[in-house]
C-alpha cells in the first residue's frame, strides 16, 4: 500500500524538470520535486509520495485528509497507551 500526504506549496525554485517546492505539512516543511505537477503554484495543495508531488488537490480535500490523518494518529496513540 502507498501513502501520499497532502501539503501546501510555500515556495518554488528552479524550472521545468528541476522545479522543487518547499511544501508545508502542518508545520513541517520538506523539499518536494514538482516534475509531475508543472501547473502547481505557490499556495496550491499537493499530494506528496516519496518526495514527489504526484497531484494538485483542492484545499478542502487537503484539510479533510489532514484531519483524518490526525484522528488516526490520536487513535493510534490511545491504543498504545491502553497496551501498557
C-alpha positions as CSV (number, residue, x, y, z in Angstrom):
1,X,0.0,0.0,0.0
2,X,1.2,3.5,-0.8
3,X,0.5,6.6,1.2
4,X,0.6,10.2,-0.1
5,X,0.5,13.1,2.3
6,X,-1.2,16.5,1.5
7,X,0.8,19.7,2.0
8,X,0.8,23.3,0.8
9,X,3.5,24.7,-1.5
10,X,5.1,27.7,0.2
11,X,8.0,28.3,-2.2
12,X,9.3,27.1,-5.6
13,X,12.8,27.2,-7.1
14,X,14.2,26.0,-10.4
15,X,12.5,25.5,-13.8
16,X,10.9,22.7,-15.8
17,X,12.0,19.2,-14.6
18,X,14.3,20.8,-12.0
19,X,11.4,22.6,-10.1
20,X,11.5,21.9,-6.4
21,X,8.9,23.2,-4.0
22,X,9.1,23.7,-0.3
23,X,5.9,22.0,1.0
24,X,4.5,22.6,4.4
25,X,2.9,19.6,6.1
26,X,1.2,21.2,9.1
27,X,4.3,23.0,10.4
28,X,7.0,20.7,9.0
29,X,8.5,21.7,5.6
30,X,10.2,19.5,3.2
31,X,11.7,19.9,-0.3
32,X,9.5,18.2,-2.9
33,X,10.1,17.6,-6.6
34,X,7.4,19.1,-8.8
35,X,8.2,17.5,-12.1
36,X,4.8,15.6,-12.2
37,X,2.7,18.7,-11.5
38,X,4.1,21.5,-13.7
39,X,0.9,23.6,-13.2
40,X,1.4,23.9,-9.4
41,X,2.0,27.4,-8.0
42,X,2.8,28.8,-4.5
43,X,-0.3,28.4,-2.3
44,X,-1.5,25.3,-4.0
45,X,-2.0,22.0,-2.2
46,X,-0.4,18.8,-3.5
47,X,-0.3,15.1,-2.6
48,X,3.3,14.0,-1.9
49,X,4.7,10.5,-2.2
50,X,8.3,9.7,-1.5
51,X,9.5,13.3,-2.2
52,X,7.5,13.8,-5.3
53,X,4.3,15.8,-5.7
54,X,2.0,13.5,-7.6
55,X,-1.2,15.6,-7.9
56,X,-2.6,19.0,-7.2
57,X,-5.6,18.9,-4.9
58,X,-8.3,21.2,-3.6
59,X,-7.7,22.9,-0.3
60,X,-10.8,21.4,1.3
61,X,-9.8,17.9,0.3
62,X,-6.3,18.5,1.7
63,X,-7.6,19.8,5.0
64,X,-10.1,16.9,5.3
65,X,-7.2,14.4,4.6
66,X,-5.0,16.0,7.2
67,X,-7.8,15.9,9.8
68,X,-8.3,12.2,9.1
69,X,-4.6,11.5,9.5
70,X,-4.5,13.4,12.8
71,X,-7.5,11.4,14.0
72,X,-5.8,8.2,13.1
73,X,-2.6,9.3,14.9
74,X,-4.7,10.2,18.0
75,X,-6.4,6.8,17.9
76,X,-3.1,5.0,17.5
77,X,-1.6,6.9,20.4
78,X,-4.6,6.0,22.6
79,X,-4.3,2.3,21.6
80,X,-0.6,2.3,22.5
81,X,-1.4,3.7,26.0
82,X,-4.0,1.0,26.6
83,X,-1.5,-1.7,25.7
84,X,0.8,-0.6,28.5
